[in-house]
Amino acid sequence: MEGISDLLVRLRDSGVPLNDSIADAMQSVDIGEFTDFDTSLFLRDRPIPFLSTDNGTTKTISAPHMIATLLHHLEVLEGHHVLVLGSKGGYLAALLDSMLGPAGAVTVVEPHPEVRLHTNDRLDIFESMGEVRVMPIEYLEALGEDSRPVDRVLVTGAIRELLPDVENLVGEGGFVLGPFGGPVHQRLLKRERQGDEWLDTDLGGVVFGPMDLGEAERSPLDPQNLAEHLEDIIELVCEIIDIEDDTVRRIEGLISSLRELPQDIPNLDEESTEDEIMEHPVIELLLMEMDWLGPMWPIFGDFLSVEIASPGSPGDDEFEMSGGHEDLVP
């Protein structure tokens, strides 16, 4: 594919782990088959959209450096069965198919119907070497002991805990690779099965969008959404700077108050009146705490705006995004 060779050279020069198997797969699989968006972003080592959902949420395929990093740590061998949680438009499944060969298998589990339809359509026209299938989340519950063991699980979105259904599928010596944590930041963990125990290897900090697309589609003023973000931010901030105990207690109290608000609070949009905005329960709660919260808010904003690393970019372009919903290697 035009431009991919230069990208791979830049990635290698910048120190991104990129063996021949990964490089060959990225050379042979055309990113343009999995998105209708301009692929120039991808060739500049940035995430590329592949779908905008009916609710207006944009789903992306990870930046090439992150894809190479994930595939490196996944340590796949020919003939492996890989379970991918979250489709990334089908591109990752196609790369894995190329690496696993005719005896390999890739099972993609995608919970969101629109994303699953897109992924199915794109993989249907992809000439796979081995078995590639796309399934709904309910598929995990239906698997029995007679199913083919899973050698690797790749989680492509932020999760706090791994589903027991997934843990039960991983065979001895197999492992799970994915971003574990809250909505603002996660740790890329390799969780290896050793008998009845799981051994975690921390591979560094990352920022991924949520595994559950429903979380990404929630309003910023959804009280549960805001509570989760504040909870994640305060944990991160307290690791870096000293915050008075009284302020921490106030933030924890605000988080508790947000969680106690009703679930059916109306959303605000560009057509909302000033009165509707000021009377919104979340706005009212924030305004009541503004005396102490005001000085903290710029700090929170800094942690909600992250700069995406693009080691394979041809120049020194800076690419910043807000909300922590793209993939990041710090």
RORO-212836 format. One record per residue (C-alpha): residue in one letter; x, y, z. Coordinates in steps of 0.2 Angstrom, whole numbers, padded with zeros to 4 digits, always signed. Layout:
N
aXYZ...
***
This chain:
330
m+0000+0000+0000e+0007+0017-0005g+0014+0026+0010i+0014+0012+0022s+0032+0007+0019d+0039+0024+0024l+0027+0024+0039l+0035+0007+0044v+0052+0014+0042r+0048+0029+0053l+0040+0018+0066r+0056+0007+0067d+0067+0022+0068s+0058+0028+0083g+0059+0012+0092v+0042+0005+0090p+0043-0014+0091l+0040-0020+0074n+0045-0038+0069d+0044-0045+0051s+0027-0054+0054i+0019-0037+0060a+0027-0027+0046d+0022-0040+0033a+0004-0040+0039m+0003-0021+0039q+0010-0021+0021s-0002-0033+0015v-0018-0027+0023d-0025-0011+0016i-0032+0001+0029g-0043+0008+0016e-0053-0008+0015f-0059-0004+0033t-0063+0014+0032d-0071+0026+0020f-0062+0041+0029d-0046+0049+0022t-0031+0037+0026s-0018+0051+0026l-0021+0052+0045f-0016+0034+0048l+0000+0036+0037r+0005+0050+0048d+0003+0038+0063r-0013+0044+0070p-0030+0036+0074i-0042+0036+0059p-0061+0036+0060f-0070+0021+0053l-0088+0025+0058s-0099+0038+0065t-0114+0030+0074d-0132+0037+0074n-0129+0045+0091g-0114+0055+0084t-0100+0045+0092t-0085+0043+0081k-0076+0026+0082t-0058+0025+0077i-0045+0012+0072s-0029+0014+0083a-0014+0024+0077p-0001+0012+0069h+0012+0014+0083m-0002+0007+0095i-0007-0007+0083a+0011-0012+0082t+0014-0011+0100l-0002-0022+0104l+0003-0035+0091h+0021-0036+0098h+0015-0039+0116l+0001-0051+0110e+0015-0063+0105v+0005-0073+0092l+0010-0089+0084e+0004-0097+0068g-0012-0108+0072h-0017-0098+0087h-0035-0094+0091v-0036-0075+0096l-0052-0067+0103v-0053-0049+0100l-0065-0039+0111g-0070-0023+0101s-0068-0024+0082k-0058-0008+0078g-0068-0009+0061g-0061-0026+0057y-0043-0020+0053l-0035-0029+0068a-0044-0045+0064a-0037-0044+0046l-0019-0041+0052l-0020-0055+0065d-0027-0067+0051s-0012-0063+0040m+0000-0067+0055l-0009-0083+0061g-0010-0092+0044p-0022-0104+0037a-0023-0114+0054g-0027-0099+0064a-0043-0092+0070v-0049-0074+0074t-0065-0072+0084v-0071-0054+0085v-0084-0050+0098e-0092-0033+0096p-0106-0027+0107h-0112-0012+0097p-0124-0017+0083e-0119-0003+0071v-0100-0006+0073r-0103-0025+0071l-0113-0022+0055h-0098-0012+0048t-0086-0025+0053n-0095-0039+0046d-0097-0030+0029r-0079-0026+0028l-0072-0043+0033d-0085-0051+0021i-0075-0044+0007f-0058-0047+0015e-0049-0063+0008s-0045-0071+0024m-0032-0085+0026g-0040-0094+0041e-0056-0093+0050v-0062-0075+0054r-0079-0072+0062v-0088-0058+0070m-0100-0061+0085p-0111-0051+0097i-0107-0051+0115e-0120-0064+0119y-0108-0076+0110l-0097-0077+0125e-0111-0084+0136a-0115-0098+0124l-0097-0105+0123g-0094-0122+0131e-0079-0132+0136d-0080-0141+0119s-0076-0124+0110r-0059-0121+0103p-0047-0115+0117v-0042-0096+0116d-0023-0093+0116r-0024-0074+0116v-0037-0061+0121l-0035-0043+0114v-0046-0030+0122t-0047-0014+0112g-0056-0003+0124a-0054+0003+0142i-0062-0010+0155r-0061-0010+0174e-0062-0029+0175l-0062-0044+0163l-0078-0053+0161p-0078-0071+0169d-0085-0078+0153v-0069-0072+0145e-0057-0078+0158n-0065-0095+0157l-0060-0096+0138v-0041-0094+0140g-0031-0110+0140e-0016-0113+0151g-0002-0102+0146g-0013-0090+0137f-0016-0072+0141v-0026-0057+0140l-0019-0040+0134g-0029-0024+0136p-0031-0007+0144f-0037-0009+0162g-0043+0007+0171g-0055+0021+0171p-0061+0033+0157v-0046+0045+0159h-0031+0034+0159q-0027+0015+0160r-0013+0003+0162l-0009-0009+0147l-0009-0026+0156k-0004-0043+0150r-0013-0055+0161e-0007-0073+0160r-0016-0088+0165q-0005-0100+0176g-0016-0113+0183d-0030-0105+0193e-0020-0089+0195w-0017-0074+0184l+0000-0065+0183d-0001-0047+0178t+0013-0038+0169d+0011-0019+0168l+0017-0013+0151g+0014+0006+0154g+0001+0019+0154v-0011+0022+0139v-0028+0031+0135f-0041+0021+0126g-0059+0025+0123p-0072+0014+0133m-0075-0004+0128d-0094-0001+0129l-0098+0011+0116g-0114+0016+0127e-0101+0025+0139a-0094+0035+0125e-0112+0040+0119r-0116+0047+0137s-0118+0066+0139p-0104+0074+0148l-0117+0080+0161d-0123+0062+0164p-0120+0061+0183q-0113+0043+0182n-0101+0048+0168l-0095+0064+0177a-0093+0054+0193e-0082+0041+0185h-0071+0054+0176l-0069+0064+0192e-0065+0048+0202d-0051+0043+0189i-0044+0061+0188i-0042+0063+0207e-0033+0046+0208l-0021+0051+0194v-0019+0069+0201c-0015+0063+0219e-0001+0053+0212i+0007+0068+0204i+0004+0083+0215d-0001+0086+0234i-0019+0090+0237e-0026+0095+0254d-0035+0081+0263d-0050+0092+0265t-0051+0095+0246v-0050+0077+0242r-0064+0073+0254r-0074+0087+0246i-0071+0079+0229e-0076+0062+0236g-0092+0070+0243l-0096+0077+0226i-0093+0060+0217s-0105+0052+0230s-0118+0066+0227l-0117+0064+0208r-0120+0045+0210e-0135+0048+0220l-0144+0059+0207p-0158+0051+0197q-0154+0041+0181d-0167+0050+0170i-0160+0067+0171p-0164+0076+0154n-0149+0080+0142l-0144+0097+0138d-0141+0102+0120e-0138+0118+0109e-0156+0121+0110s-0157+0121+0129t-0162+0138+0136e-0152+0147+0149d-0165+0143+0163e-0164+0124+0158i-0146+0125+0159m-0145+0133+0176e-0159+0122+0183h-0151+0106+0177p-0147+0096+0193v-0129+0093+0188i-0126+0111+0185e-0134+0116+0201l-0123+0103+0211l-0107+0110+0203l-0112+0128+0206m-0115+0124+0224e-0097+0117+0226m-0089+0131+0215d-0080+0140+0230w-0068+0126+0232l-0071+0117+0215g-0067+0132+0204p-0048+0133+0208m-0047+0114+0204w-0056+0114+0188p-0041+0120+0177i-0031+0105+0184f-0045+0093+0179g-0046+0101+0162d-0027+0098+0160f-0030+0079+0163l-0044+0078+0151s-0034+0085+0137v-0020+0073+0131e-0007+0074+0117i-0007+0059+0106a+0010+0052+0103s+0014+0050+0085p+0032+0043+0084g+0029+0037+0065s+0023+0055+0060p+0034+0062+0046g+0036+0078+0055d+0034+0086+0072d+0015+0089+0071e+0006+0090+0088f-0010+0082+0089e-0021+0086+0104m-0038+0079+0109s-0049+0081+0123g-0058+0068+0134g-0046+0054+0133h-0055+0044+0119e-0041+0040+0107d-0027+0028+0109l-0011+0035+0117v+0007+0029+0120p+0014+0043+0132
***
